[in-house]
């Protein structure tokens, strides 16, 4: 995921996704948390209600499913089942 985060930090989301899809998703989520934290720091208003909508049981299931699919994708690449 390090390579994926590095590509995402440079703004190359396609390369980030190709390197590790879950790393790309986590990099985007990290950026969202950074923006939300800066917003709270500057305005004094929280963005927690927005996060709360995403951070529920369905969101966690989707995140877990995405992690499993990304893991399968990397296994398929490493075993050369995909090119």
N, C-alpha and C positions, 0 to 999 in steps of 0.2 A: 504493500500500500504506500510505501514511501515514494516510489516513482510516480504513482497516481497522484498523491498530494503535491509533489513537485510540479507536475504538469498542470494541475488545477491552479496552483499558486501563480503560474505564469500565464494563466488564462486559456490554456489549450485543453478545453474540456473533452474534446474528442480523443486526444492522445491519453488523457487521464482515464477516460472510460475504457479505452482499449487495453490499458495496462492493468486495471483492476476496477471493475464497475462499482464495487462497494466502496472502494477508496474514493472514487469520484463523488458518490453520494455523500459520504462522510465529510469530504472537503467542502461540499456545498453547504451541508448542515453547519459545519464549523463557521463558515462565512456568515451564515444567517445569524448564528449566535453572536458573532462579533458585532455585526450591524445592530442587532437588538441591544446588546450591552452598551454600545456607544450611544444609541438613541436614549437609553435610560440615563446614562451618565450626563448627557447634554440637557435633556428636557426634564428629567426627574420623574417622567411617567414610565410606567412599566409596559412591556409588550408581552407579559406573561399570558394574558388571555389568548393571544394568537398562538403561542407555543402550546398552551393547554389544549387547544382544539386538535393540534397535530399529535400531541403526546398522550394518546389514549390507547386502549387495548387494540383497536384496529390498526393504528399507526405502528404499534410495536410488532404486531403480527406481520404487517407488510414489510417492516424493516428486517425482521427475521427471515422472511421469505426471500427478500432481496439478497441478504447475506448468503443464504444457501444457494441461490441461483448464481451468484458471483463466484462462489466456491466451485460449483460445478463447471462454470465457464473456464476458470483457471485450470482445473484438472483436465478438461478437454483440450485446452491449448498445450499443456505440458506433455500430454500423451500423444499429441499431434493428431487428435481426432478432428480438429478444426484447423484452418489456416488463416 
